Amino acid sequence: MDFEKLLEMQKQNEDQGTKAVTERFPSVPHEMPTGLAKFDTRAVMADLKALESKGTALINEAEALIIKTPEQNMEAVNISGKLQELTKQVKKICEDRLAPHKKLIAEVNGPKKRITEAADKAKSIINQKIFQFGKQEVIDQAKQQKVIDEATEKLQESLKEQAKELGIKAPTVAPIKAPKPVTIFRGDSGASVYTQKKLKCEIVDADKVPFALKDKNGEERFRLCLPSQTLLNQAVKMGIREIPGCRIFEDETPVTKSA
């Protein structure tokens, strides 16, 4: 495929992409900010294509050149200089073309960073509150179950005494279970928060961590030059539950799903 056809295909893809976005979000303006040209790469691609051809020629010269005389050595130096200049030209063309867009990206990324960091911080705080509420519900359920079990036991003893007086077999009181705590908290907006449990490995004494980790079948799975947190976590993920010098524990993290 020649270069002109490649450029034409790129232009068609850009037009189709713009049309698709406009159809999906008709109320959102898609004009470029004032003073910022549309991101059309055809002109810069043509320049880069010319430089690429120039570079190919220089590379061929460099590969074919055999240095046996001072003149050939000088020619090699000249080729090296031309390749260096070519590199500078390519970088400058790309940087000049992308400069206004980089400025736009930097301006947009500032508010993006502030907003997302503030939202993530607030989400972490509210999720911890939800997490604590869920833990309290587990405790409350256990308390309710204890009260129910005690009441059931008293009722069973009472029935046994009455049955004994009547000379009949006492009926058995069926066990009653308190309502289970909610594990997924849902909002009426469709959002939900749940707890994700994951085993983690914490190094507590690096000197005791072995250089070779074996699986439950006794086969060596990992070798360590130094205690590696990444490899230790991978070992736990693969099923290893005891590692000298490490604490393996279950970590609970609140996770949010939006509507």
Phi, psi and omega in degrees: 000129181281170188293322181297319178294324178297317178295319180295320177296321179297318179298318179297320179296320179296316180296319179294321179296316178297318180297318181296316179295318181296320179292325182283323181236070185296336184274352183264123179292139183243013178290147178288149178302152181305134177085358181247114184292153176301143184282079178255116187268002187296318182294312181292327177295324178295318178298316181293326178296319178296317179292327178295320177296318178297317180296321179299319179296317179295321179296318178298319178298316182297320181290327183276339186290130174245124184264113177228347182229162176301325180294316178295324178295320178296322178297321178296319177298319179298318179296318179300318178296319179295322178294321177296318179294322177299316179300317179297318181297316180298314180298318182294317179300314181293317181294318179296321182288326184268348186307308181296327180286325175297322179296318178298316180298318180296319179295322181286323183292334178300299177300324179302313181296315181297314184293313183292322179294318179295319180294317179296321179295314179295321179297319179298318180295311183292326179292325176295324177294318177296319180300315180294323177298318179296321178296321179295324178296324177296318179295316180297322179296321179295321177295316179299318181296323179296316178297317180296316181296319179294318179294320180295320179295317178297318180296320180296318179296321179296318180294324179296317180296317180294320180294325180295320179295326182270350179073031179237170178279132182287135175292152179266128178281125180292140179296143180245132180254133175291152179305136180290146178296148178290133179258337177236116180269127184242141175261161180287354177276351183103350178285157179213154177228131178220169182259127177259124181258133181214135177285135179232159180240129179240128179282120179252336178212096185299330182292337182266351181290125183289157178278344178230129179252133181248150178277185184294343178268002179085007180270140181289128183246326182224143173239134184239131171279320174226158177303116182252119181298322180297312181291325178294317177297321179294322178297317178296320179297328180279356174119355179287130185242354177224121178226119178305138178082004183230154173247120178257124185217163179266120180258136180248125182233127176291136180236135180254137170239126178278169182295000000 
